């Protein structure tokens, strides 16, 4: 054993006994090299890399359970890892410990077309599931972009471009299998579409970011592929006009499937990166699902509202190739804005407010953006009041980091003053912990009590979601 660990470059702060137990269990699926550990200690945003002491590649629930039992016995931190696409420091190993990589758990356990659900292992991506479903006439709609795993999407309560029509992961996870802090395995519920039996453990774990349990399998809702799908791109003279159109679409009850806002800076970045020729104006990307007659009617109603708000140009796309090119450009936004300043990093943040407060929140935020010293993009899942900023900052510049932090603080406080939330879909991680008491007040104490009850040693993804102690409530300044 001594020779096998040394031969794999073992330089770890973990107890020797724990390393030997993990090595016996996993063999060469225990990684100790610095490059691999660093890869598992960073996401896709500005947060610094904080590597774990070891990476364990698990293949199933039982193996995750045994890894957690070893870690619990030695009081080692455990950080779950899926696709590595997190934006708020979720995977940083702030207390060292062991990263459990679930990306090799890619089994599609069962698809039940009659019940409109499927059970998958946590490492399955939405692309993999939808490819598997291609011949069934069904699809899984939650689409945050990127190669996110379904387990990670559930852990962060992800949503994305389809949320205005189909809801978020909270609405689309039926049941979970999870490994708890002591290594025990639970199933949170049956597959019944409703139940009044006991606490809703599924909703408790969805969005818990690996701090209450490690999701290893999940059952998700499926939907019929729409008979007709049509996309529309509308350019407006101002962000305010574009947002006003979205508010009116929602208030009129038009069942739009997707509606995304890109500000002119973001459109410019997308044109450069993806080779598109969109007008560099505030732009809405929209999509309509239903029968041909229904989608045509939805588009007509939306075009009427857009024209009343001064729309400059409207482009429609009914064929799949054109639609896919448009949405590929939208999903490439993160990399497009990064390319505007290649040696910088994206400080990505998001907030969400009630739809009626969205115009004010975005307008006031645009004033901050105009005054910033670096490139900032605005992208919004505006149909549900959620929008994102991508601040392209030099991570070596203390002045730029301080400016970005101040802008982010103002954004969050503005959203909270408008009865919103500090994050609509990115999650809390370590990046937004400081806003949790500000948003939740005394309810933080209840959350901390749940954490202590389920993870008394504090080994599950420590330093994420919850502050270490309850702080006095702060005044919210818009």
JONORKA-V137665 format. One record per backbone hydrogen bond with DSSP energy under -1.0 kcal/mol. NH is the residue of the N-H (numbers start at 0). CO is the residue of the C=O. Records with the same first field share a line. If there is no record, write none. Layout:
BEGIN
NH = CO  CO
END
This chain:
BEGIN
4 = 0
5 = 1
6 = 2
8 = 5
9 = 4
18 = 14
19 = 15
20 = 16
21 = 17
22 = 18
23 = 19
24 = 20
25 = 21
26 = 22
28 = 25
29 = 26
30 = 54
36 = 32
37 = 33
38 = 34
39 = 35
40 = 37
43 = 85
49 = 40
52 = 96
53 = 96
54 = 30
55 = 98
56 = 28
57 = 100
63 = 59
64 = 60
65 = 61
66 = 62
67 = 63
68 = 64
69 = 65
70 = 66
71 = 67
72 = 68
73 = 69
75 = 70
77 = 458
78 = 97
80 = 99
92 = 49
93 = 91
95 = 92
97 = 76
98 = 53
99 = 78
100 = 55
101 = 80
104 = 101
105 = 103
109 = 118
111 = 116
116 = 111
117 = 219
118 = 109
119 = 217
120 = 106
121 = 215
122 = 104
123 = 120
125 = 147
128 = 124
129 = 125
130 = 126
131 = 127
132 = 128
135 = 132
138 = 222
147 = 145
149 = 123
150 = 121
152 = 148
153 = 149
154 = 150
155 = 151
157 = 152
160 = 142
162 = 159
164 = 161
165 = 161
166 = 162
168 = 157
172 = 168
173 = 218
174 = 218
176 = 216
177 = 185
178 = 213
179 = 183
182 = 179
185 = 177
187 = 175
200 = 198
203 = 199
204 = 200
205 = 201
206 = 153
207 = 204
208 = 154
210 = 207
213 = 178
215 = 176
216 = 176
217 = 119
218 = 174
219 = 117
220 = 171
221 = 115
222 = 138
224 = 136
227 = 289
229 = 287
230 = 316
231 = 285
232 = 314
233 = 283
234 = 312
235 = 281
241 = 237
242 = 238
243 = 239
244 = 240
245 = 241
246 = 242
247 = 243
248 = 244
249 = 245
250 = 246
251 = 247
252 = 249
253 = 248
255 = 253
256 = 286
257 = 286
259 = 284
260 = 379
261 = 282
262 = 377
266 = 262
267 = 263
268 = 264
269 = 265
270 = 266
271 = 267
272 = 268
273 = 269
274 = 270
280 = 278
282 = 261
283 = 233
284 = 259
285 = 231
286 = 257
287 = 229
289 = 227
294 = 290
295 = 291
296 = 292
297 = 293
298 = 294
299 = 295
300 = 296
301 = 297
302 = 298
303 = 299
304 = 300
305 = 301
306 = 302
307 = 303
309 = 306
310 = 305
311 = 234
312 = 234
314 = 232
316 = 230
322 = 318
323 = 319
324 = 320
325 = 321
326 = 322
327 = 323
328 = 324
329 = 325
330 = 326
331 = 327
332 = 329
335 = 331
336 = 332
337 = 333
338 = 334
340 = 337
343 = 340
344 = 392
346 = 390
348 = 388
350 = 386
351 = 420
352 = 384
356 = 353
360 = 356
361 = 357
362 = 358
363 = 359
364 = 360
365 = 361
366 = 362
367 = 363
368 = 364
369 = 365
370 = 366
371 = 368
376 = 389
378 = 387
379 = 260
380 = 385
381 = 379
383 = 380
384 = 381
385 = 380
386 = 350
387 = 378
388 = 348
389 = 376
390 = 346
391 = 374
392 = 344  390
396 = 393
400 = 396
401 = 397
402 = 398
403 = 399
404 = 400
405 = 401
406 = 402
407 = 403
408 = 404
409 = 405
410 = 406
411 = 407
412 = 408
413 = 409
414 = 410
415 = 411
416 = 412
417 = 413
418 = 415
419 = 414
420 = 351
429 = 87
430 = 87
431 = 427
434 = 431
435 = 432
438 = 434
439 = 435
440 = 436
442 = 439
443 = 440
444 = 441
446 = 442
447 = 443
448 = 444
449 = 445
450 = 446
451 = 447
452 = 448
453 = 449
454 = 450
457 = 454
460 = 77
464 = 428
465 = 463
END
